[in-house]
Amino acid sequence: MSKSKFLEGAILGLLAGVVGAVWLLQDEEDVDEENHDEQETTTQATKKKKKTVHVKPTENTEEVVNKTLDAIENGFDKISKMIDDRKAKK
């Protein structure tokens, strides 16, 4: 198998992994919101006060994905440059 095909496969695999992770995280957020709504109605019905800690995310998912894709692209650019430099030396 040639190195270029491996690199293409690795890039496609990474992108598929990122898309899958984002999809799963969005599903978890929906479930968390539903659970939170159920907890509110339960606590209102029983009139017990529970303290909950809500951590506000500093960045939304789209920003994190974009930063990750940029970092991956920069890494592949560096690797490509290293490979080209090695080929030029031979």
N, C-alpha and C positions, 0 to 999 in steps of 0.2 A: 504494500500500500504506500503510495507516495505521501510525502510530508504535506503537500498542499491540500490533499484530500483530508488528511487528518486535521489540519487547521480549520478547514471549512466545516468539518463535522463537529469540532470542538466549539466553534462559534455558534453553530445552529443549536447544539446541545445547551450551551449557556443561555442563549436567548429563550429557548423553550422552558428551561428551568426558571428563569426570571418571570416569564409570563405565567407559568403554573403557580409560582409562589404568590404573585400578586392576586391571582384568581382565588387561591385558597385563603389569603389574608382578608380579602373582601367578604368572603363567605363567613369567616369567623367574626368579623365586625357586625354583620347582620344578625348573627346568632346572639352576640353579646348585647346588642340593642334590644332584641326580643326578650332576653333574660332580664335585662334591666327593667323593662316595662312591666314584666310579670312580678318582679320583686317589689316595685313601687306599689302596685295594686295590692299585693299581699301585705306589705307593711302598713298601708293605709287602712286595710280591713282590720288588722289586728291592733293597730295604733301603737305599735312598738317602734321606737326610734332606733335605727341602726346607723352607725357611722360607716360611710363608705368612702374610700379614697379613689378619686378619679385622676388618673395621670393623663394630662393633655399631651398628645404627641407634638413634638416640636416641628416636624415636617410631615406633609401629607405623602401618601404612597407614591404619587406620580413623581414628586421631586426626588424621592429616594431611588426610584427606578431609573430616572434620568441620570442621577449621579453615578449609579452603579454601571449603567451602560457606558457612560463617558470613561469611567475608570477602566472598564474592560477594553474599550477601544484604545485607550492610551497604552495599556499593557501590551495589546497585540501589535501596536505600532512599534513599541520598543523591541519586542521580540522579532518582528520583521526586519528592523534595522540591524539587529545583532546577526540575524541569519544572512542578510545581504552583505554585511561586513565580513563575515566568515567566508562567504562564497568569493568575495573579491580578493581575499588573501590567498586562496587556493589557486 
